[in-house]
Amino acid sequence: MKRLSLQWRITLMTALLIATACISMSLLLGYSGRHYMDRIGTSISAYGESVSENDTAEHTDDIPNTATLAPNSDLVIVIDGAQAAFTASNWLITAAVTLLSAALAYFVSGRALRPLHSFASRLEEIEPNNLGKMKLPEDLLPEFRRSRDAFNRMLDRLDEGFRAQKQFTGNAAHELRTPLALMQAKLELFSAEHPNADAETADFLRLLGEQTERMAEMSKTLLELSELRSVPCEDRIELEPLLEELCTDLTPLAEKQNIELRYEGNAMLIGSDTLIYRLLFNLTENAIRYNRRNGSVRLSVREEAGCIEIRVADSGTGIPAQYRESIFQPFFRVDKSRSRRYGGAGLGLALVREIALLHDAEIRVEESNETGTTMAIRFPKMRNANLKNML
C-alpha cells in the first residue's frame, strides 16, 4: 500500500467504500425480495387449493410448476426460479456499479490531485539561479495555501542565502586581487634583480610565483562566477567563427602534446559571446590537457528541431561513472595529482555549468569510456526560436 500513488489510494478506498455499500444494499434488497416472494408464493398456494381438481390438472399439464389465482381468470402468475434470477441480477448490478464508480473515482481524483502534480513539476524545475521565478501563484486551492506560503518563504530564504554567498565570494575575490598582483610584481622584480641566485633560491622563487599565479587565477574565476548574473545575454552568436578563433588560441597548447584539434558545423544562437567563448574554451582546454599524447579533440555543432547541440569529444582516458555529476562542483578533482601537475583550481567546469545555466542550457557527460569522453551542451528551443524571430 505504501508504494501506491495517492491517486490510486483514493481510487481503491472509494471503490472499497462503494462496493461495501452496494453489497450491503444487495443483501438487504435480496432478503426483502425473497421474504415478499415467499409470502406471495404462500398466498398463491393457499388460494390455489380452492381451485377444482379438473382445472388445476388441466393447467398443470400445460404449464408445470404453476398456480392459478382463480378459475376462468385472464391473469396468470408464473413463478419459475424468480428468486435465483433476482439475486443474480442484484450481484451483476453491484459489480457493474462498483467498477464504474472506481473508474470515475480514478479520473475525478486525478483531476482533484492536479495541483499536486503541478507542485511536483515546479519542484523539479528549481535551480539556484531561478529561485525567484519558482514561487507558487496566489490562485491555489484553500488546502494548499498554507503549503504555498511556507514554500514561498523557503524560496526567499534560499535565494537570500545564495545571494549572500555569491556576494561574499565576489567581495573576497575582489579584495584578494590587489595583494596577489602586488606579490606577483614583487616576485618578478626580485627575480629580475637577482639573476644569479643559487638553485635553492631560484626554485623557491619559482614555487612562490606558480602558487601566486594559481591563487590569482582562482580569484579571477571566483569573481567571474559571482558576476555572471550581471552579464547581458543578448548577442547574436555565429558559432563557426567562434570555434575557429577558439582553435587558433588553443593550437599552441595542443601542439605541445601533438593533439589534433578540429571543428565542424555552424549555427546561430542568442547569448553572451564572451561567456559562450569561455564555456567552450574551458571544455576544450580540459580535453587537451587530460588527453593522451598524439590524441585528438573534436568540436561539433548540430542543429535539430530548433535546438542547438555542441559536443566536445576527446580521446583521453575517460571519467569514472561515479564522478560524472561531481565534476561540475567547485574545487572537485577526479585525480588530484594530475590536476596539480596541470595547474588550475578545480573551478573551470563549475564556471562552465554556471554559464550553461545562465543560458538555460543543459550540459552533461554524454559518453565516457577508456577511448575518450564526449561533453554535450544542449541549448533550448526557446532561445533558438527567439533568434529565428529576430532574423
Helices and strands as residue ranges (DSSP letters): H 6-48, H 53-62, H 82-112, H 114-124, G 131-133, H 142-193, H 199-226, G 228-230, E 235-238, H 239-256, E 260-264, E 268-271, H 273-289, E 296-304, E 307-314, G 321-323, G 326-328, H 336-342, H 348-358, E 362-369, E 372-379, H 381-390
